[in-house]
């Protein structure tokens, strides 16, 4: 990760954007203090891993989540 002064960002923004596209990151300094981080944008979609085998291996639930929460709450009173 590279640090760069805000004044230099104005001069080198085009080159910085190319570098960010390649995976580099920049911390932008203002008056010597970090104020921003320039990183690659997040993808539009998130792909979650397939967890169907895990769900199939879990035992069946005997009570609903709301019943479990109510039971926990009632046990903690007084």
WOCORDA-V486191 format. One record per pair of residues at least 4 apart in sequence whose ideal C-beta (glycine too) atoms are under 6 Angstrom apart, sorted by the first residue. I is the first residue (numbers start at 1). J is the second residue. D is the distance in Angstrom with one decimal. If there is no record, write none. Layout:
# WOCORDA-V486191
i:j:d
I:J:D
I:J:D
This chain:
# WOCORDA-V486191
i:j:d
1:25:4.6
2:26:5.2
3:27:4.7
3:29:5.7
4:8:5.2
4:9:5.8
4:26:5.4
4:28:6.0
5:29:5.3
6:28:5.7
6:30:4.7
8:12:5.7
9:13:5.8
9:28:5.7
12:16:5.4
16:26:5.9
19:24:4.1
20:24:5.8
20:38:5.8
20:40:5.7
25:39:4.9
26:38:4.3
27:34:4.9
27:37:5.5
28:35:5.9
28:36:4.3
29:34:5.8
30:35:4.5
51:55:5.9
63:67:4.3
63:68:5.5
